[in-house]
Every structure is written in structure tokens, then in C-alpha cells.
Amino acid sequence: ALVIMDEREKDKIFMAKRGNPLVVGLAENENLVASDIPALLPYTKNVVFIEDGETAVITPNTFKLYSDKGEEITRPAQIIPWSPLMAERGGYKHFMLKEIHEQPIAIADTFAGRLRPSKHDIVFDEIKDLLPANDFPYDEITIIACGTSWHAGLIGKYFIESLARIRVNVELASEYRYRNPIINNRTFIIPISQSGETADTLAALNLAKEKKATIVSICNVVGSSITRASNATLYTHAGPEIGVASTKTFTSQLAVLIMFATYLAKHIKKIDEDTACKIVEELVSLPRKMRIVLERADQIKQIADEVLNSPSAIFIGRGVNYPIALEGALKLKEITYMHAEGFPAGELKHGPIALIDYGVPVIALVPQDSTYDKMLSNIEEVRARGANIIAIITNGNPDLTDKASHVISIPKASSYTTPILTSILVQLLAYYVADHKGTDVDQPRNLAKSVTVE
């Protein structure tokens, strides 16, 4: 994306786009250009997205847009439903900490207009035209994403397969195009991207589009490149996220995925009314449970002091909690620069247990579910090798203080909402370790909020 100024025409800014995002803000007596919406929020909510191959010229009072053939075109502005206050720290030390604490509100906004508790129902008007009555006319679902969004996709696979009984593939977008994937008009593609501008995800989406796949994206930014290229978009409505490390957009993606899985399962009659009702009721109570988890912040702050000087950390989980182990490790790496790894606990003896030494922090995700007894066995394995165990358990579980150095509890929840609750805890742990280390929490080295290059 190019923005060009000419000293001979000081009241004009010229621009051209190919690949990277470019957005024009239209305000009173001034027009602006930026690569992302939050930069424009203090000035205007009216924006126009520039498409690939297009050029534009702005003056303080005019905006002209041209096609790749040089023909002037008209495109109405979109109104962004975010306020400038959303892009400020609001008294928090860092944007990341603010965004962690905003998650109960972000989840409630994600549910708004979709959850209908009185009818025990979920509504997705965005995709109803893609799904004939009581039918899913596709052979499989493929989720494509990168980084944290890929972790959300792994959990989405668990949700969709367990509820709707439809085969789901989860692909790293950066690898997807390089093996000649099997895609046709009976493939249902779900790209997941916080920004909607992730270059690898957009490229994979375009490949699927060429092969006539149906594309329903999950995204946070209205009008972004991925949403414009999709047949439909399920917006997360999490509000602007300024910190590079994704927090509230991740849990909002999980909220959309569990709603989608439940909606789809009910649509094709794979679950009955009673099961759908229980899931809806649990989702309604989720923001309250998230606030309870956030009350553990002081406890986690103390635990962070012990993790601070460790050369590495290990996260372990099973089933739907395994992707949270991956996400916890990624968060710690991103903002503390510590070496951290996430593993499925059942794989420890196949190599990773060699990393366990005296004092190595092992963060074990042990909520009450079908994998609980197996996780206890894995905890004993790493404890016998001297690990410093930090266990995340469900309220009411047998106390693990005899096995773990620290025990953090979450409210009782099913496997469909447990990942959202446990993810808050691993986010807080990464944040406080980074804060104690003095790293740049909101803008960690070598990283960018939107990865717009391949």
C-alpha cells in the first residue's frame, strides 16, 4: 500500500493498494488515510476500504476513488460501530490488561441478537440462505487460520464434530495452498481472522473461492478484506483490540464457534431441544463466570513471580483443553520472550517429558471432564521429575494441593465453555510475567497486530 505526497500539490494525498490494507476516513473538513480502523476512530467512524488495484486521492474536502483502469468509481462509506474510548487504555497499565478484563462484555456483545434465552434458541441470519431446511449440503468443513485463530479453530473442530457430527479439518493457512488441497463446491470453508487482513488466510480463502467453495468467515473487523471476499461473515463484535497478543478476540471467536456448532447441530437435527436448551442456558451464564475467573488476577500475579526467572515453561492439556495449552504457550512466548511449549498431555512420554527438570513450571489444565483421571496421571509423571506444577481445576474438584505447587479454580462448566474460562487464566499469567519482566506488553518485539505479508 502506498501513500504519496507531492510538494507541488500540498493539499492532496495520493494512494494505491495492492495486498496490504488501506482505509480512508471521511470527516468534517478533513479526510484521512490509515492501514487500520483504530487509528481513525478519534476523528471519524465513516470509512471507505480501498480494494486491490484501486487508487485514490483525498483533499481536506474531497475523496476520489479510481478503478485499476483509471475510471472514477463511487463507493459509499461504512459506519464503524466503535467509539474512540474503546481504543484508549481507560486507566489500565496496558491495553492487553484492559482487553483481558473486557472479555465478559465482549462475549455478551458477541451473543447479542443471536442468543434467544426465552426460546432456548440461537439465530444466525447471516447464513440462513446458505443452509437449506434441515440440510447441510456440503461434504465437510475446513477451518483455515493462523496463530491464535488457528487454536480457536482446533477448539471449533471439537465443538462441531461432537455436536453436529460433521467432519472438520483445521488447516494452517500459511501451509494450506502448498499441497494442492482437495476443494470443490461441496466444501464449506471457515476462515478465522481477528483483523480480516491476514495475508496467508486471505490467500487460502481466494484459492478456495476459485474452486467454488462456500466461504463463511469469522472476523472482528467490519468490511475487512476477508469479509468482503466471503459469502457471509459471522462477526465477533469484540470491539477494537489494540494489544498485539489477542485476548478478547480469541474468546469471542470461541463464542461464535460454539454458537455455530449448536445452531448447525439443531438445524440438521443432530441434537434435541433439551440439549440445545442446556447449551444456551450455559452460554447466558458465561459472562458472569468469566467475571469470577478475573477475580483470580491477584493469585496469578503472585504465581507469575515464580515463573518469571524460569528458562522455559510447559503447558499440558487433553481433549478440548489441548489447544488452550498451545494458546497459553504462545501468549507466554509472544509477550515475555520466554521459551514455552504446549503439549497434549498424552504425548508427554513420546518425547516432551525429556524437557521436564527440577523447577520447570508445568501449567496443567485439569478441569472436571472425561480426561480428568488421565490428567491426574500425567501430573504425577511430571511431579516425579521435579516439575513446579500449576494446576487449573474446576470448583468442587478434589484439592490438588498435595500434587501441585499452586491450584487455581474456575467455576463449574461443561467442555463447551471451559476453554473460554481457562484461556483467561493463561492470558493473565502471560501478562503478569511480561509486566514483571518489563517487556513491551502491547507491542512485543518483531510482531505486528495484523500479519499482512506472507
N, C-alpha and C positions, 0 to 999 in steps of 0.2 A: 504494500500500500504506500502510495506516495502523496505527500502534501508539499506543494511548491509555492513559494512566494517570489514575486518579481518586483525589484525596487522601482521599476518604471510604472507599475500599477499597484500602488501600496494599499489600495482599498479592496484588493481581491486575493483570494486564496484558491489555488487550483489543486485538484486532487484526481487520483486514478487508483483503481483497485484491481488486484489480481491475487486471489487466495486469502490474504490476511484481512481481518475485519476492518471496516471503516464506516463510521456513523456520523451523520450531520445532525446537529441540534439547532432547531429553529426557535429563536427567542425574539422578544420585542426589541427592535432597533439593534439587534446583533445576531449573528449566526456563528456557529462553532463547529469544529470537527475534532473527533477523537477516535481512538481504537476500541473504546468500551463505554457502555452507558453510564456507570457511576461517575466518570469524570464530568459528564454533562449535567448531572442532577442538580447542582447548585444554581444552574442557570435556566434549565428548561426540562419539561417532560415530553416535549414534542420532538420526535426524532425520525430521520429517514435513513434506512440502511442502503448503502451503495452495493450493487451487485458486481460480480466478476465482469471485467471488461468495460465497465462504465467509467466515465469521467464526470467531474462536476466542478462548478465554480460558485463560490459564495462571496458576497459583499455583506456589509452590515445589514442591508435591507432586502437582498435578493438571493435566490438559490436556483441555479440552473443545472439540470441533470441531462447527460447525453449517453446514448447507447454506444456500443462498440463500433457502430457505423457512423458515429458523429451526429446522429439525429436527436433533436431535443425530445425528451420524454417527461411525462408527468407522473409523479408517484406521491400519493397522499401521505402525510406524516402519521406515525403511530404514536399513541399516548402511552407512556410508560407509567404503570401504577405504583411507582416507588417514590418516596419522599426524600429530600436531601438529608433529613435527620437519620434515615436508615444507613447512610454512608458516613456517619460520624461515630466516634468511639463511645459517646454517651456516658462518660465517667469511668469507663473500664480502662485498664492499663494498655491493653492491646485489642485490636479488632477481633482476633481469634477468641479471646476470652468472652468478649461480648457476644459473638456469634454462637459459642457453645451455650451460653445462658439464654439465648433467644430461641433455642430449639423447641421448647414446648409451644411457643407462639407460632413458630414456623410450621410445625406439624399441624396445629389447629387450622392454619391458613391453607395448608395442603388438603385437609379434609373438607374445608368449607365448600358447600354446594355439591359435594359428592357423597358424603355420608348422610344418610337419612335415618337417624335412630328410630324415629316414630314408626317407620315402615320396615326397619331392620334391613335396609337396602343400600346399595351402592350404585351411583349413577355416573356413567361416563358418556355424556352426549357427544364427545369428540370422536368416538369410534363406533357409534351405533350403526352408521351406514356401512362400515367395513365388515360387520358381523351379521349375516342373515339370521333370522329367528331360529334359536336352538341349534345353531350350527357354527362350527369353526372351519371354514373351507380352506385350510392350509395343512400341510403335512407336518410342519414343525415350526418352532420359534427359535430364532437365532438372536442372541443379545450381543451387541458389539460395543466395546467401551475401552477406556484406558484408565490406569491408575485406580484411584478411589472409586470411580464409577464402575470399573470392572469388578471390584469387590462387591459393590451393590448388585451387579448382575449375577454373581455367583449365588448370592442370597435369594435373588429373584428366581433363579432356576429351582431352588428348593421350594419356594412358595408355589410356583406354577405347576411343577411336576407333582407335588404332594396333593394339591387341591384340584387342579384341572386335569391331571393325568395326561398332559401333552408333553412330548419330548422337547427339551430345551437345550440348545448349545450355547455356551458362553465363550466368546472369542475376544482375544486382544486385537483391537482394531489395527494396531501397528503391524501385526503379523497376518491379518486376515487375507489381504489381497495377494500374498506371495505364495499361495499354494493352490491356486485355481479352485476356489471353493465351489461346492455344488449349490447353485442358487437358481430358482425359477419362479414362475408366477404363483406357485403354491408355498413359497417361503415367506414367513412373517418375520420381519426384521425389527428389532427394538434397539436403536442406537441410544446410548445414555451419555449425556454430556452436561456438566454444570453450565458451561459458558455457551454451548451451542456453536462454538468455533473451533473445537479440537480438530486439528488438521487430519490426523490419521482416521478418526471416526468419520469425518466428513468424506474422506476419500473412499472408505469402505462402504459408506452409505451410497455414494454415487455409483460404485460398482454394482451394488445390489439393485439400484434403480435401473441401470442399463439392462439388467437381466429380468426386469418386470416384477421384482419382489414388491410386496406391500410393506410400507415403512411407517411405523408409529414410534416417534421419538419421545424420550423423557428428558426434559430440559428445564432450566430455570430462567432463561433469558428470552423474553418475548421478541419474536421477529429475527432471531439469530439465524445464521446460515443453515444450520442443521434443521431447524424448524421449518424454514422456507423450502427445504428440499424434501420434506416428509409429506406423506399422505395425511397424517394427523399428528398432533403433539399433545402429550399429557404433561402439562406444566406443573412444576413442583411448588411454585408460588412461595418460595422461601425468602424472597427479598434479596437485595444485593449482598453479596459475600465478598468482603474486601481482603481478608486474610488469604494468603496463598494456599494454606492447608485447608482442605474442605472439611467442614463440620456439619453445619445445619443443612447444606445441600445434600450431603450424604444421607442423613437420616430422613430427609424429605423424599429422596429417591426411594428409600426402603418403604416409606409410607405409600407412595404411588404404586410400588410393585406389589405390596400385599393387597391393596385395594383392587388392582388389576387382576391379580390371581383369583381373588374371591369373586369379583364380577364375572370373569370368564368362566369359572367353575360353575357358578349358578346359571349362567347363560346357557351352557351346554348340559346342564343338569347332572353334573358330577358330584355336587353336594346338595343336601336338602336344606329346607328353610331354617331348620333348627341350627345346623352348623353355621350357615351364613349369619344368622342372628347372633350367635355367640361371638363370632369374629368382629362383627360390627360393634357389639357392646364393648368388647375389649379395646377396639380402636378408639372409641369415645372416651374411655378412661385413660388412654395412653398419655396425654399431656400432663395429667395430674401425677402419674407415676414418674414421668420424666423430671418433674419438679422435685420429687422426693430424692431421686438419684443425684440431682445437682446439689442437694444438701450434704452430700459426701465430700464436697470440694476440700474442706479443711483437712479431713483424714487423708485424702490423696496428696495434698500439699506436703504433709509430713512424710508420707511414703516416698515422695519424689526426692527428698533429701538423701535417702539410702541408695536410690537408683543413680543419682547424679554422677557419682565417681566410678561407676561400673564401666568397663570397656565395651560391654555388649549386653543385650537383653533378649530373652526368648519369650515368645507368646505361643500358647498352645490352646487348642480347642478341637471339638469334634462336631460333625454334622453342620448345622446352620451357624454354629459358633466359630468354625474354622475360618471363614472369610473375615470375621471380626479380629481373629488373631493376625491375619495378614494386614488388616487395616491398622491395628494397633502398632504393629511393627513399622509400617510405612509412616505413620504420624511421627513416631519417635525418630526415625531416620530423617524425615523432612526438616524438622524444626530444631532438633538437638544435635544433629550430625553424629549421633551415636550409631554404632553398628547394632542392628536389631533384625531378628528373623521371626516370621510366623510359620508355624507348622501344624498340620493335623496331628493330634496327639498320638494317634495310632501308628504314625510313621516314625516316631522317635527312635525305635530300635533298628530302623533301617538306615541309620547313619547320623541323624541330627543329635542323638544323645551323646555323641562324642564331643559336642560343644559344651556340655554341662560340666562345670567345675565348681569348686567351693566358692560360694558367694555370688554366683551368677544369678541375676534376677530372672525368675520364670513367672510370667503372668499367666495364670491358669484360669480359663473361662469354664466355670463349673456350675452353671445354673441347673435347677432340677428339671431334667428331661430324660429321654431314653438313653442318653450316653453317660449319665451321671456316674454309675458304678465303674464304667471303663475309665472315666477321667480320674476317679479316686486311685485306681491302679497306676495310672500314668504319673500322678502326683507322688506316689510312693517311690516310683522309679527315679525321678529327678531328685527327690529328697534324700534318697540313699547316696546320691553322688554330691551332696553338699549344696544344692541349689537354695537360693533365697526365694521362697515361694510366696507370691502374692495371689491370693485366691479370690475370684469374684463369684459369689454364690447367690442363691435365692433366699430371701427371708424365710425362716422356718426350717431350712435345711439343718442337718446335724452340724454342729460347730466344727470347723476345721482348724481351730487354733492349735491343736496338737500336731497338725501336719504342716501348717503354713505360718510364716512369719507375720503375715497380715491377712485379714479377711475383710472384704468389702461386700456388702449385700445390696441386692436390688429387690424391688417389690416382686411378688409372685406374678408370673406372666407365662403365657404359652410360648411355644417356639416361634410363633409368628411375630411377636413383639419383643421378645427377649433381645434380639440383636440390636434394636434401637436403644434399649436401656444400657446394655453393656458397652456399646460404642461411645456413649457419653463418658463413661469412666476411663476408657483408654485415651480419649481425647484430652481429658483433664490431666491424666498422668503425663502425657507428652508435653502439654502446655507448661505444667509446673516444673518439669525437669528443664525445659528450654529456658524458662524465666530465671530459674536459679543459675543456669549456666551463663545467662546474659547474651544469648544469641538473638538475632533479629527474628522474632517470632512471626511477625506478619509478612516479612519479605525475606525468607531464608535464601542463603547464597545459591546461585546457579539455577534458581527456579522461577517460573512465571505462573501467574494465575491461569492464563489461557495458553495452551501449547498450540500455537498457530503455525508451526513448521513441522515437517515430517522428520 
